[in-house]
Amino acid sequence: MPVTRLNHAVLYVRELERSLAFYRDLLGFETLTELPNAAFLRAPGSTNDHDLGLFAIGSAAGSSEAGRSRVGLYHLAWEVDTLAELARFEEKLKAHGALVGASDHGTTKALYAHDPDGLEFEMSWLVPADRVADAQLPEGSFVLPLDLRREIERYGAETRGGVGISDVFAP
């Protein structure tokens, strides 16, 4: 039986309340259960039991060395439905000093940000299946800087992303 999707992620954080505020107030996650040193959250519109678990390990915890001197998870990626939503997140992330990058991967338009503990995450919009052929990057390119305004003009602010995409890339 093949794996079909990621069900949830669990993060170790320094301060539970600070991380809860970030994921709740900035990204819109709903707190489902809060314990003394842990919380379980659900993404907006999700029907999942929980999408994110946070476990507090204390303010003295060191930063993650993953990708610098140790192996480990690079980032998590959450998908948004429209480019208008991606633009809304871009403004919120900028306002909070959390935005660290924006990339055009052709079929994926992505923002990269850090949470309060410096853990990286991605907010992405996937080009709909019927437009994938038009979304290819120039030969030899893997990633380009994201021009979100141009992509909104190209695809429309309210175009639902990712529609039918699983079928395009299915074996």
Secondary structure, DSSP 8 states (H G I E B T S, - for coil): --------EEEEES-HHHHHHIIIIIT--EEEEEETTEEEEE-TT--SS-SEEEEE--TT-----BTTTB-----EEEE-S-HHHHHHHHHHHHHTT-EEEEEE-SSEEEEEEE-TT--EEEEEEE--GGGGGGG---TT-S-EE--HHHHHHHH-TT--SSTTHHHHS--
